[in-house]
Amino acid sequence: MNTPSPEPHAEIDTSVASPARMYDYYLGGKDNFPADRNAAEQVIKAHPEQQRLARANRGFLIRAVRFVAEQGVDQFLDLGTGIPTSPNVHEVAREANPAARVVYVDNDPIVTAHNRALRATHDGVVPVHADVRDPAAILDHPDVRGTLDFDRPVALLAVAVFHFVPEAEQVLPVLRAALAPGSHLVLSMATTEGLTHTDVQAIEAAYAASSVEAVFRSRARIEAMFDGAALVEPGVAPVGSWRAHEADTYIRILGGVARL
């Protein structure tokens, strides 16, 4: 069994909203604080469909992980995981392969604490406290290297995280370069498609109260992040309709899965 490295101490400032805890609030969770709820309500005021979108994005994550696991991939690097919500990545992946290994990466100390509890009860499920904006630190982290074999395919998950990373177009190539052929890329992020300029400004202003800024990208910019990879059907699509039995074509978050 891999012995995880000690996580660095991180102060929890509950007076500043966290996107992970705001997302927990959208999903009806309890692991959030007044600052998170206030900021989330501002987003909901600007965009009343926010909770619907959060649920649709969660559904996309589950379907995408199931698809990738059914392709034989048994290693998952999940970036910006958020507070665990069942079924989580390891639960879905292990339906296809009980030996699947998952590394959960997040820079929110509350998220890391929750994921640490998973590590205590699930071998091969490892939390890493790190920032997605520093991809080299993630790839070089001893717990990442001790859990995942980068000589074999890995599923890289960046679901609803890159719209909080303005430099995502520079971060992603570093991560992709570390992946073996046969790896899969799973992305979803906020899009300007279907929104007015006023809508975008209102939502970005609401997130300005949190610890990060929100960045909306055009469909073309999102599709470009898959360049050089083979997109699986139906390509880049609204998360509510990606391989869904009952498609919700409402857009503001686009997602896709591609084989490297």
NUMILUM-722990 format. One line per 2 residues: for each residue x, y, z of C-alpha. Coordinates in steps of 0.2 Angstrom, whole numbers, m for minus. Each point is the difference from the previous one (the first is absolute). Example, Ala and Ser with C-alpha at 12.3 -4.5 7.8 and 13.67 -1.06 7.14 Angstrom:
<rs>
62,m22,39 ~ 6,17,m3
</rs>
This chain:
<rs>
0,0,0 ~ 7,17,m5
4,11,16 ~ m7,17,m4
11,16,3 ~ m5,12,14
m11,14,m7 ~ 6,18,2
m10,9,14 ~ m12,12,m8
m11,13,9 ~ m18,m1,m3
m7,18,m2 ~ m19,m2,0
m3,18,m2 ~ 5,m1,m18
m11,m10,m12 ~ 7,m16,m8
m6,m6,m17 ~ 1,m18,7
m12,4,14 ~ m11,11,m11
m2,m15,m11 ~ m4,m11,15
m14,13,4 ~ m6,m1,m18
m2,m19,2 ~ m9,1,16
15,m4,11 ~ 3,5,18
19,3,m1 ~ m1,19,m3
1,16,10 ~ m9,17,0
12,8,m12 ~ m2,m15,m12
m19,1,1 ~ 0,19,m2
11,m1,m16 ~ m10,m15,m7
m16,9,3 ~ 7,15,m10
4,m12,m14 ~ m17,m8,1
m8,18,m1 ~ 10,4,m15
m3,m17,m8 ~ m15,m9,8
4,m17,m9 ~ 17,m1,9
m6,m15,11 ~ m7,m9,m15
17,2,m9 ~ 10,m6,15
m11,m16,0 ~ 2,m2,m19
19,2,2 ~ 0,m13,14
m9,m12,m12 ~ 12,3,m14
15,m5,12 ~ m9,m16,5
m4,m5,m18 ~ 18,5,m6
9,m10,13 ~ m11,m15,m3
4,1,m19 ~ 18,2,3
1,m14,13 ~ m9,m11,m13
14,3,m12 ~ 11,m9,12
8,16,8 ~ 3,m4,18
10,16,6 ~ m8,17,3
7,17,4 ~ m14,11,5
4,18,1 ~ m10,13,10
m10,m14,7 ~ m12,9,12
m8,m7,16 ~ m4,m18,m3
m17,m4,m6 ~ m6,m18,m2
2,m8,m12 ~ 18,7,m1
13,m4,m14 ~ 7,m15,9
m17,m7,3 ~ m5,1,m18
17,m6,m7 ~ 0,m15,12
m16,m6,m7 ~ 9,m4,m16
17,m5,9 ~ 1,m2,19
18,3,m1 ~ m1,18,m8
11,12,9 ~ m5,19,2
10,15,5 ~ m11,15,5
9,17,m1 ~ m7,16,7
7,15,9 ~ m15,3,12
6,m7,17 ~ m18,m5,4
m1,m11,m16 ~ 17,m7,4
m6,m5,18 ~ m16,m9,m7
11,m9,m13 ~ 12,m5,14
m14,m9,8 ~ m3,m10,m16
18,m5,0 ~ m2,m7,17
m13,m13,m6 ~ 4,m2,m18
17,m7,m6 ~ 6,8,m16
m10,16,3 ~ 12,14,4
m3,19,3 ~ 13,13,m5
m1,18,6 ~ 7,9,m15
m5,14,m12 ~ m5,m4,m18
9,16,m5 ~ 17,m9,4
m1,m16,m11 ~ 18,m4,3
m3,m1,19 ~ m14,m12,m3
9,m11,m12 ~ 15,m1,12
m9,m2,16 ~ 5,m16,8
m17,m6,3 ~ m5,2,m18
15,m9,m6 ~ m2,m13,14
m18,m4,m5 ~ m1,2,m19
11,m8,m13 ~ 3,13,m14
7,m14,m12 ~ m18,m6,m1
m16,10,m5 ~ m7,12,13
m16,9,m1 ~ 3,19,3
m16,8,7 ~ m2,19,0
m19,1,3 ~ m7,18,4
18,5,5 ~ 8,9,m15
m13,14,0 ~ 9,5,17
17,0,m9 ~ 3,14,m12
17,m8,m5 ~ m8,m17,m4
6,0,m18 ~ 18,0,7
m3,m12,14 ~ m9,m14,m10
14,m3,m12 ~ 12,m4,14
m12,m13,7 ~ m3,m7,m16
18,m3,m4 ~ 2,m11,15
m14,m12,m6 ~ 3,m16,m9
m9,m5,m17 ~ m17,m7,4
m3,13,14 ~ m16,10,0
m4,18,3 ~ m16,5,8
m4,19,0 ~ m15,11,4
0,19,2 ~ m11,15,0
m3,7,m18 ~ m6,17,m6
m12,m9,m12 ~ m18,3,4
4,15,12 ~ m1,18,m3
15,11,4 ~ m10,7,15
m3,m18,6 ~ 18,m4,0
5,16,9 ~ m13,m3,14
6,m18,3 ~ 19,5,m1
m4,14,13 ~ m8,m12,11
15,m12,0 ~ 11,15,3
m5,m1,18 ~ 8,m18,1
18,m5,1 ~ 1,m1,m19
m6,8,m16 ~ m12,m8,m12
5,0,m19 ~ m13,m4,m13
7,m7,m17 ~ m8,m1,m17
m4,m17,m8 ~ 15,2,m11
12,3,14 ~ m7,m15,9
1,m11,m15 ~ 18,5,m3
5,m7,17 ~ m3,m17,m8
11,3,m15 ~ 10,m15,m5
m11,m12,10 ~ m14,m11,m7
m17,6,6 ~ m13,m13,4
m17,2,m6 ~ m10,12,2
16,11,1 ~ m1,16,10
m18,2,6 ~ m10,7,14
3,m10,15 ~ m18,m4,3
m1,m9,m17 ~ 17,m9,m1
m5,m18,m2 ~ m15,3,11
m16,m11,m1 ~ m11,16,3
10,14,m8 ~ 0,17,7
7,11,m14 ~ 0,16,11
18,7,m2 ~ 12,10,10
11,m14,4 ~ 8,m10,m14
8,m17,2 ~ 9,m13,m10
11,m16,1 ~ 15,m4,m11
12,m14,m2 ~ 18,5,m1
</rs>
